[in-house]
């Protein structure tokens, strides 16, 4: 007779789970909760957030992250000995790790500025191995003077403007067409009437570029220069438009395979134009980006080797070029709120052909497009959402010129249902 299985958790296992998942939450918020008990303090604590439960179905296997919760596009067809596509297998999953907590503390003015500190986390962890553990999203100090604002800490990368985040249900938040990245940074906003000027110096933490050592922040760190970003906005009632320039230098390695010091780098200059308008409950948002090595933003791209010195083995690099555009239309005047997201990204030619390794997302992809209608039911603090997300990708092959555009595309349909309770 075989041994019966014992499914009871051991005390050591329970203690481990408490330390890994519950303790970080308690440590993060206990100081604020204690502070809130002092009625004499000049500081004020506000805790907000939501609980979110998702269920999703995919028509085939996907290039994804976070156990499939974050979808980019369909996997390339892979055929078995009978000619059947292995990646045509559908899948189903559920999760609640998008649940979020936000703590905001306000207090007396500092140096003549209105000041507050904000900490925000969810439970998506830092990697697939840490799903359901708490992850830091935002942690920054804000100081607001009459016309100038200073932010120090981890916040949305300036290409992820809060005014321009698409109204979608998917955890990808519009990627790979829309930028998605939070970075440690120093940011200054300065208002001149309806004009707002933005200057940012950012580093990398959870969202990084790929290179010879895999996905790492080391390529930006070794360039010494931070990710520099400049932006201008124009904002009036019902209208918001702007433009931005993003510049970063990546140093892929410090030594060649022939043991020569290597400080060659690649310059990555990206541009974006964006705008939204709102009238009578209807909101329209649109953005265009010329993307160079923005794979740290969950977009397409990266860089590759264009030349190699035969003696020293030093490389010359160039970024991949991508055009990305998206449009989002939402109507929020009734209990039932429809919306539509569409996006398209296209790989453009580089100045020189690649002759060596390419470190990028989607280097073998010509284009990707997405159509994602969504319907949201809103009842006070409760939302119920249903989104259909169809994403098609055209992979490049040796036979590309002999295959019609339609036959080159591989599509994936995602059905995503979610219930959200805000507090």
URLINQUI-V230869 format. One record per pair of residues at least 12 apart in sequence whose C-alpha atoms are under 10 Angstrom apart, sorted by the first residue. I is the first residue (numbers start at 1). GAP is how many residues later the second one is. If there is no record, write none. Layout:
i = <I I>
gap = <GAP GAP>
//
This chain:
i = <17 20 20 20 20 21 21 21 21 21 21 21 22 22 23 24 24 24 25 25 25 25 25 25 25 28 28 28 28 28 29 29 29 29 29 32 32 32 32 32 32 32 33 33 33 33 35 36 41 42 42 42 43 43 43 43 43 44 44 44 44 44 44 45 45 45 45 45 45 45 45 46 46 46 46 46 46 47 47 47 47 47 47 47 47 47 48 48 48 48 48 48 48 48 49 49 49 49 49 49 49 49 49 49 49 50 50 50 50 50 50 50 50 50 50 50 50 51 51 51 51 51 51 51 51 51 51 51 51 51 52 52 52 52 52 52 52 52 52 52 52 52 52 53 53 53 53 53 53 53 53 53 53 53 53 54 54 54 54 54 54 54 54 54 54 54 54 54 54 54 54 55 55 55 55 55 55 55 55 55 55 55 55 56 56 56 56 56 56 56 56 56 56 56 56 56 56 56 56 57 57 57 57 57 57 57 57 57 57 57 58 58 58 58 58 58 58 58 58 58 58 58 58 58 58 59 59 59 59 59 59 59 59 59 59 59 59 59 60 60 60 60 60 60 60 60 60 60 60 60 60 60 60 60 61 61 61 61 61 61 61 61 61 61 61 61 62 62 62 62 62 62 62 62 62 62 62 62 63 63 63 64 65 65 65 65 66 66 66 66 66 66 66 66 66 67 67 67 67 67 67 68 68 68 68 68 68 69 69 69 69 69 69 69 69 69 69 70 70 70 70 70 70 71 71 71 71 71 71 71 71 71 71 71 72 72 72 72 72 72 72 72 72 72 72 72 72 72 72 73 73 73 73 73 73 73 73 73 73 73 73 73 73 73 74 74 74 74 74 74 74 74 74 74 74 74 74 75 75 75 75 75 75 75 76 76 76 76 76 76 76 76 76 76 77 77 88 88 88 90 90 90 91 92 92 92 93 94 94 94 95 95 95 95 96 96 96 96 96 96 96 97 97 97 97 97 97 97 97 98 98 98 98 98 98 98 98 99 99 99 99 99 99 99 99 99 100 100 100 100 100 100 100 100 100 101 101 101 101 101 101 101 101 102 102 102 102 102 102 102 102 103 103 103 103 103 103 104 104 104 104 104 104 104 104 105 105 105 105 106 106 109 109 109 110 110 110 111 111 111 112 112 112 112 113 113 113 113 113 113 113 113 114 114 114 114 114 114 115 115 115 115 115 115 115 115 116 116 116 116 116 116 117 117 117 117 117 117 117 117 118 118 118 118 118 118 118 118 119 119 119 119 119 119 119 119 119 120 120 120 120 120 120 120 120 120 121 121 121 121 121 121 121 122 122 122 122 122 123 123 123 124 124 126 127 135 136 136 136 137 137 137 137 137 137 137 138 138 138 138 138 138 138 139 139 139 139 139 140 140 140 140 140 140 140 141 141 141 141 142 142 143 144 144 144 145 146 146 147 147 147 147 147 147 148 148 148 148 148 148 148 148 149 149 149 149 149 149 150 150 150 150 150 150 151 151 151 151 151 151 152 152 152 152 152 153 153 153 153 153 153 154 154 154 154 154 154 154 154 154 155 155 155 155 155 155 155 155 156 156 156 156 156 156 156 157 157 157 157 157 157 157 157 157 157 157 157 157 157 157 157 158 158 158 158 158 158 158 158 158 158 158 158 158 158 158 158 159 159 159 159 159 159 159 159 159 159 159 159 159 159 159 159 159 159 160 160 160 160 160 160 161 161 161 163 163 163 163 163 163 164 164 164 164 164 164 164 164 164 164 164 165 165 165 165 165 165 166 166 166 166 166 166 166 166 166 166 166 166 167 167 167 167 167 167 167 167 167 168 168 168 168 168 168 168 168 168 168 168 168 168 169 169 169 169 169 169 169 169 169 169 169 169 169 170 170 170 170 170 170 170 170 170 172 173 174 174 174 174 174 174 174 174 174 174 175 175 175 175 175 175 175 176 176 176 176 176 176 176 176 176 176 176 176 176 176 176 177 177 177 177 177 177 177 177 177 177 177 177 177 177 177 177 177 177 177 177 177 177 178 178 178 178 178 178 178 178 178 178 178 178 178 178 179 179 179 179 179 179 179 179 179 179 180 180 180 180 180 180 180 181 181 181 181 181 181 181 181 181 181 181 182 182 182 182 182 182 182 182 183 183 183 183 183 183 183 183 183 183 184 184 184 184 184 184 185 185 185 185 185 185 185 185 186 186 186 186 186 187 187 187 187 187 187 188 188 188 189 189 190 191 191 191 192 193 193 193 194 194 194 194 194 194 195 195 195 195 195 195 195 196 196 196 196 196 196 197 197 197 197 197 197 197 198 198 198 198 198 198 199 199 199 199 199 199 200 200 200 200 200 200 200 201 201 201 201 201 201 201 201 202 202 202 202 202 202 203 203 203 203 203 203 203 203 204 204 204 204 204 204 204 204 204 205 205 205 206 207 207 207 207 207 208 208 208 208 208 208 209 209 209 209 209 209 209 209 209 209 209 209 209 209 210 210 210 210 210 210 210 210 210 210 210 211 211 211 211 211 211 211 211 211 211 211 212 212 212 212 212 213 213 213 214 215 215 215 216 217 217 218 218 218 218 219 219 219 219 219 219 219 219 220 220 220 220 220 220 221 221 221 222 222 222 222 222 222 222 222 223 223 223 223 223 223 223 223 223 224 224 224 225 225 225 225 226 226 226 226 227 227 227 227 227 227 228 228 228 228 228 228 229 229 229 229 229 229 229 229 230 230 230 230 230 230 231 231 231 231 231 231 231 232 232 232 233 233 234 235 235 235 236 237 237 237 238 238 238 238 238 238 239 239 239 239 239 239 240 240 240 240 240 240 241 241 241 241 241 241 241 241 242 242 242 242 242 242 243 243 243 243 243 243 243 243 244 244 244 244 244 244 245 245 245 245 245 245 245 246 246 246 246 246 246 246 246 247 247 247 247 247 247 248 248 248 248 248 248 248 248 249 249 249 249 249 249 250 250 250 250 250 250 250 250 250 250 251 251 251 251 251 251 252 252 252 252 252 252 252 252 253 253 253 255 255 255 256 256 256 256 257 257 257 258 258 258 258 258 259 259 259 260 260 260 260 261 261 262 262 262 262 263 263 264 264 264 264 265 265 265 265 266 266 266 266 266 266 266 266 267 267 267 267 267 267 268 268 268 268 268 268 268 268 268 268 269 269 269 269 269 269 269 270 270 270 270 270 270 270 270 271 271 271 271 271 271 272 272 272 272 272 272 272 272 273 273 273 273 273 273 274 274 274 274 274 274 275 275 276 276 276 277 278 278 278 279 280 280 280 281 281 281 281 281 281 282 282 282 282 282 282 282 282 283 283 283 283 283 283 284 284 284 284 284 284 284 285 285 285 285 285 285 286 286 286 286 286 286 286 286 287 287 287 287 287 287 288 288 288 288 288 288 288 288 289 289 289 289 289 289 290 290 290 290 290 290 290 290 291 291 291 291 291 291 291 291 291 291 292 292 292 292 292 292 293 293 293 293 293 293 293 293 294 294 294 294 294 294 295 295 295 295 296 296 298 299 299 299 299 299 299 300 300 300 300 300 300 300 300 300 300 300 300 300 300 300 301 301 301 301 301 301 301 301 301 301 301 301 302 302 302 302 302 302 302 302 302 302 302 303 303 303 303 303 303 303 303 303 303 303 303 304 304 304 304 304 304 304 304 304 304 304 304 304 304 305 305 305 305 305 305 305 305 305 305 305 306 306 306 306 306 306 306 306 306 306 306 307 307 307 307 307 308 308 315 316 316 316 317 317 317 317 317 317 318 318 318 318 318 318 319 319 319 319 319 319 319 320 320 320 320 320 320 320 320 320 320 320 320 321 321 321 321 321 321 322 322 322 322 322 322 322 322 323 323 323 323 323 323 324 324 324 324 324 324 324 324 325 325 325 325 325 325 326 326 326 326 326 326 326 326 327 327 327 327 327 327 328 328 328 328 328 328 329 329 329 330 330 330 331 331 332 332 332 334 334 334 334 335 335 335 335 335 335 336 336 336 336 336 336 336 336 337 337 337 337 337 337 338 338 338 338 338 338 338 338 339 339 339 339 339 339 340 340 340 340 340 340 340 340 341 341 341 341 341 341 342 342 342 342 342 342 342 342 343 343 343 343 343 343 344 344 344 344 344 344 344 344 345 345 345 345 345 345 345 346 346 346 346 346 346 347 347 347 347 347 347 347 348 348 362 362 362 363 363 364 364 364 364 365 365 365 365 365 366 366 366 366 366 366 366 367 367 367 367 367 367 368 368 368 368 368 368 368 368 369 369 369 369 369 369 370 370 370 370 370 370 370 370 371 371 371 371 371 371 372 372 372 372 372 372 372 372 373 373 373 373 373 374 374 374 374 374 374 374 375 375 375 376 376 376 377 378 379 380 380 381 381 381 381 382 382 382 382 382 383 383 383 383 383 384 384 384 384 384 385 385 385 385 385 386 386 386 386 386 387 387 387 387 387 388 388 388 388 388 389 389 389 389 389 390 390 390 390 390 391 391 391 391 391 391 392 392 392 392 392 392 393 393 393 393 393 394 394 394 394 394 394 395 395 395 396 396>
gap = <116 110 112 113 114 102 104 109 110 111 112 113 111 112 111 109 110 111 76 96 97 98 108 109 110 75 91 92 93 106 18 72 73 74 90 12 13 14 15 71 72 73 12 13 14 70 70 69 66 64 65 66 62 63 64 65 73 60 61 62 63 64 72 58 59 60 61 62 71 72 73 56 57 58 59 60 72 54 55 56 57 58 71 72 73 376 52 53 54 55 56 72 374 375 50 51 52 53 54 71 72 73 372 373 374 48 49 50 51 52 72 331 332 370 371 372 373 45 46 47 48 49 50 71 331 368 369 370 371 372 43 44 45 46 47 48 331 332 366 367 368 369 370 41 42 43 44 45 46 331 364 365 366 367 368 15 39 40 41 42 43 44 115 116 331 332 362 363 364 365 366 14 37 38 39 40 41 331 360 361 362 363 364 12 13 35 36 37 38 39 114 330 331 332 358 359 360 361 362 33 34 35 36 37 331 356 357 358 359 360 13 16 30 31 32 33 34 35 331 332 354 355 356 357 358 15 28 29 30 31 32 33 331 352 353 354 355 356 14 15 17 25 26 27 28 29 30 31 32 350 351 352 353 354 12 13 14 15 16 25 26 27 28 29 30 351 12 13 14 25 26 27 28 29 349 350 351 352 12 13 299 108 62 63 106 107 58 59 60 61 62 63 64 65 105 26 28 60 61 62 64 23 24 25 26 60 103 24 25 26 28 29 55 101 102 103 347 100 101 102 103 105 228 99 100 101 102 103 104 105 318 320 341 343 100 102 103 104 105 226 227 228 290 296 298 319 320 321 340 102 103 289 295 296 297 317 318 319 320 321 337 338 339 340 13 14 294 316 317 318 319 320 335 336 337 338 339 12 13 318 320 335 336 337 12 288 289 317 318 319 320 333 334 335 318 333 322 323 324 322 323 324 323 322 323 324 323 322 323 324 29 36 37 323 26 27 28 36 322 323 324 25 26 27 28 34 35 36 37 23 24 25 26 27 34 73 322 22 23 24 25 33 35 321 322 323 20 21 22 23 24 34 35 37 322 18 19 20 21 22 33 36 322 16 17 18 19 20 35 36 37 14 15 16 17 18 36 12 13 14 15 16 35 36 37 12 13 14 36 12 36 34 35 36 33 34 35 32 33 34 31 32 33 34 29 30 31 32 33 35 36 37 28 29 30 31 32 35 26 27 28 29 30 34 35 36 24 25 26 27 28 35 22 23 24 25 26 34 35 36 20 21 22 23 24 35 36 37 17 18 19 20 21 22 34 35 36 14 15 16 17 18 19 20 34 35 12 13 14 15 16 17 18 12 13 14 15 16 12 13 14 12 13 80 79 71 18 46 70 17 18 19 44 45 46 69 15 16 17 18 44 45 46 13 14 15 16 45 12 13 14 15 44 45 46 12 13 14 45 45 46 45 44 45 46 45 44 45 42 43 44 45 46 49 40 41 42 43 44 48 49 50 38 39 40 41 42 49 36 37 38 39 40 49 34 35 36 37 38 49 32 33 34 35 36 30 31 32 33 34 49 28 29 30 31 32 48 49 50 51 26 27 28 29 30 31 32 47 23 24 25 26 27 28 29 22 23 24 25 26 27 28 30 43 44 45 46 47 70 72 140 21 23 24 25 27 29 40 41 42 43 44 71 72 73 86 88 19 20 21 22 23 70 71 72 84 85 86 87 112 113 114 115 130 138 18 19 20 21 22 137 18 19 113 77 78 111 112 113 122 14 76 77 110 111 112 120 121 122 123 164 13 14 15 120 121 163 12 118 119 120 160 161 162 163 164 173 174 175 116 118 161 162 163 172 173 174 207 160 162 171 172 173 204 205 206 207 217 218 219 221 203 204 205 206 207 216 217 218 219 220 247 248 249 202 217 218 219 244 245 246 247 248 126 125 124 125 152 153 154 167 168 169 196 198 122 123 124 125 151 168 195 118 119 121 122 123 124 125 148 167 168 169 185 192 193 194 110 111 112 114 120 121 122 123 145 146 147 148 149 150 165 166 167 168 169 191 192 193 108 109 110 111 119 120 121 146 147 148 149 165 166 167 110 112 115 116 117 118 119 120 121 145 27 114 115 116 117 118 119 23 24 25 26 27 113 114 115 116 117 118 20 21 22 23 24 25 114 115 18 19 20 21 22 23 24 25 44 114 17 18 19 20 21 22 15 16 17 18 19 41 42 43 13 14 15 16 17 12 13 14 15 42 43 12 13 42 42 43 42 41 42 43 42 41 42 43 39 40 41 42 43 46 37 38 39 40 41 46 47 35 36 37 38 39 46 33 34 35 36 37 45 47 31 32 33 34 35 46 29 30 31 32 33 45 26 27 28 29 30 31 46 24 25 26 27 28 29 46 47 23 24 25 26 27 46 14 17 18 22 23 24 25 45 12 13 14 15 16 17 22 23 92 12 13 91 90 87 88 89 90 91 12 86 87 88 89 90 41 43 84 85 86 87 88 89 92 93 94 150 151 152 42 83 85 86 91 92 93 148 149 150 151 39 40 41 42 91 92 93 146 147 148 149 40 41 145 146 147 39 40 146 145 81 144 145 80 33 79 32 33 34 35 30 31 32 33 34 35 46 47 28 29 30 31 32 45 28 29 30 27 28 29 30 31 32 41 43 25 26 27 28 29 40 41 42 43 25 26 27 22 23 24 25 21 22 23 24 19 20 21 22 23 41 17 18 19 20 21 41 15 16 17 18 19 40 41 42 13 14 15 16 17 41 12 13 14 15 40 41 42 12 13 41 41 42 41 40 41 42 41 40 41 42 38 39 40 41 42 45 36 37 38 39 40 45 34 35 36 37 38 45 32 33 34 35 36 44 45 46 30 31 32 33 34 45 28 29 30 31 32 44 45 46 26 27 28 29 30 45 24 25 26 27 28 44 45 22 23 24 25 26 45 46 48 20 21 22 23 24 45 18 19 20 21 22 44 45 46 16 17 18 19 20 44 13 14 15 16 17 18 43 53 67 69 12 13 14 15 16 66 12 13 14 51 52 63 65 107 12 61 62 57 58 59 56 57 58 59 55 56 57 52 53 54 55 56 53 54 55 51 52 53 54 51 53 50 51 52 53 51 52 50 51 52 53 50 51 52 53 27 37 38 39 50 51 52 53 25 26 36 50 51 52 23 24 25 26 34 35 50 51 52 53 21 22 23 24 25 50 52 19 20 21 22 23 24 51 52 17 18 19 20 21 52 15 16 17 18 19 51 52 53 13 14 15 16 17 52 12 13 14 15 51 52 12 13 51 52 53 52 51 52 53 52 51 52 53 49 50 51 52 53 56 47 48 49 50 51 55 56 57 45 46 47 48 49 56 43 44 45 46 47 55 56 41 42 43 44 45 56 39 40 41 42 43 55 56 57 37 38 39 40 41 56 35 36 37 38 39 55 56 57 33 34 35 36 37 56 31 32 33 34 35 55 56 58 28 29 30 31 32 33 54 55 56 57 26 27 28 29 30 31 25 26 27 28 29 66 67 68 25 26 27 28 66 67 64 65 66 67 64 65 63 23 25 46 61 62 63 20 21 22 23 24 45 46 47 60 61 62 63 65 67 68 18 19 20 21 46 57 58 59 60 61 62 64 16 17 18 19 20 56 57 58 59 60 61 14 15 16 17 18 51 54 55 56 57 58 60 12 13 14 15 16 49 50 51 52 53 54 55 56 59 12 13 14 47 48 49 50 51 52 53 54 12 13 44 45 46 47 48 49 50 51 52 45 46 47 48 49 47 48 41 38 39 40 35 37 38 39 40 41 32 33 34 35 36 40 31 32 33 35 39 40 41 27 28 29 30 31 34 38 39 40 41 42 43 25 26 27 28 29 30 23 24 25 26 27 28 44 45 21 22 23 24 25 44 19 20 21 22 23 43 44 45 17 18 19 20 21 44 15 16 17 18 19 43 44 45 13 14 15 16 17 44 12 13 14 15 44 45 12 13 44 43 44 45 44 45 44 45 46 42 43 44 45 41 42 43 44 45 48 39 40 41 42 43 47 48 49 37 38 39 40 41 48 35 36 37 38 39 47 48 49 33 34 35 36 37 48 31 32 33 34 35 47 48 49 29 30 31 32 33 48 27 28 29 30 31 47 48 49 25 26 27 28 29 48 23 24 25 26 27 47 48 49 20 21 22 23 24 25 48 19 20 21 22 23 48 15 16 17 18 19 20 21 18 19 31 33 34 32 33 30 31 32 33 28 29 30 31 32 27 28 29 30 31 42 43 25 26 27 28 29 42 23 24 25 26 27 41 42 43 21 22 23 24 25 42 19 20 21 22 23 41 42 43 17 18 19 20 21 42 15 16 17 18 19 41 42 43 13 14 15 16 17 12 13 14 15 41 42 43 12 13 42 41 42 43 42 42 42 41 42 39 40 41 42 37 38 39 40 41 35 36 37 38 39 33 34 35 36 37 31 32 33 34 35 29 30 31 32 33 27 28 29 30 31 25 26 27 28 29 23 24 25 26 27 21 22 23 24 25 18 19 20 21 22 23 16 17 18 19 20 21 15 16 17 18 19 12 13 14 15 16 17 13 14 15 12 13>
//
